[in-house]
């Protein structure tokens, strides 16, 4: 029992063979005692109370995805009957009910263990801005634990619990993950309700999730996600089952002129090694100027959003300023020099800067960045409480301002032994896409889990399928991953399911006209053509009409026969539309046609 990894798969296997939730609860508290860090918890729940909750679960119920799974949560999130402090004793209140997300997790079978330490009022990325003893980094106590969700990350890093809740406005759900060698999932804004959460910047906040593996984090996210009528910022964001990701991704990274490591060569090499791994999977790496993103990042602490933080603690700052941590008071106090006019100027400036990022993002499937540029020690923060914190946000501060989702993924340790981590970033609503890619990346980049030494579990098979409310659609041309029109699928919420081939009844043509060249797939008798490369995507049904409206004749939808005997909706071409077209069936792939020089295409087509 003492060596049991607290991954979901390990715990579920233990429950299937007769382990009781009470056994796991006892082990949680043994691990807390063994770690011996008084800075992790602000409010550790009484063990007898948690044992009662474990008993109330009844018999093992695998239909509940988090049955018997222990978790902790940041002490700016409410639990019924427990104090919420946001790491400020003068702010303390007793919550009347569970936060919306906590209630959903409990309904899924999860067991809450306690509430964890944080940078006061979630203002910071270092984890040492608390009136309570700050938690020690689980990997190396000389390094800052990361904030503001410090205790939540440290608890998972030690393997005390399977997952934890943090919050993330400027990177607080990602930087502590990197510093403790664990996963940090920062979801799309509004996917997780903020009801029962003390805000930092209400317009930009989200609950975040730490876990030992990407799949565990995403499973907790699926259980927690849901629309909340009582939260004005809640959004109807789907949390689909994990699906495979295409190999032909276009991944943007900061170019040589804009990437920043603060002189940390091992960090630079770690990132380069991870990018090489992604490239080895077939992804195209695109270097982009990150200046527009940095310009957005600077907005977070230089204007309207500092004033938004002030709205939360205005009374405390006025009536009892000494109750506020000195650094927090310095940061938030800047709001007193701002006016409503400044706020609107900030909104306008953000919109202008956001527009500058749009052409950079338009041709990419995602961004990959270092989670942070370098590491800082506790001593560094004692010498300079502001500078290191700001630099920790280099690759995180812009994300919520641009309404992106993010996933910090542990990768192989750096050459000096410190944890490696990168963050994957994509447009809102692509949380499942990032999680699927993160599952793939963490397997490629071998590492152990947190500070535990536990090995990464073997990957579980992902079964591609369209969900209810989606159409499985086969594409064979420029709409395939990594090609010019793929954004017409992804911008509509399309999800890659799998690569496949047609039966041998199809001929592929490069239609007359253009540029650009367009493919046409024509069905004949069995054996009359060849197997043609296709990709199958899941497209939300409410987006199908708009997508098809942009598809010109002679193309349309029909039933496509695949090589494995299945049938799927796919693009077909009218036979009459092939007049003057080039038959490229022998190439078997529109990619090969586009990639090959014209002369070699003609030779191949003639053979």
Buried (B, 14 or more C-beta within 10 A) or exposed (E): EEEBBBBBBBBBEBBEEEBBBBBBBBBBBEBBEEBEBEBBBBBBBEBEEBBEBBEEBEEBEEEBBBBBBBBBBBBBBBBBEBBBBBBBEEBEEEBEEBBBBBBBBBEBBBBBBBBBBBBBBBBBBBBBBBBBEBBBBBBBEEBBBBBBBBBBBBBBBBBBBBBBBBBBBBBBBBBBBBBBBBBBBBBBBBBBBBBBBBBBBBEBBBBBBBBBBBBBBBBBBBBBBBEBEEBEBBBEBBBBBBBBBBBBBBBBBBEEEBBBBBEBEBBBBBBEBBBEBBEEBEBBBBBBEBBBBBBBBBBBBBBBBBBBBBEBBBEBBEEEEEBBBEBBBEBBBBBEEBEEEBBEBBEEBBEEBBEBBEEBBEBBBBBBBBBBBBBBBBEBBEEEBBEBBBBBBBBBBBBBBBBBBBBBBBBBBBEEEBBBBBBBBBBBBBBBBBBBBBBBBBBEBEBBBBBBEBEBBEEEEBEBBBBEEBBBBBBBBBBBBBBEBBBBBBEBBBBBBBBBBBBBBBBBBBBBEEEEBBBBBBBEEEEEBBBBBBBBBBBBEEBBEEBBEEBEEBBEBBEBBBEEEEEBBBBBBEBEBBEEBBBBBBBBBBBBBBEBEEEEBEEBBEE
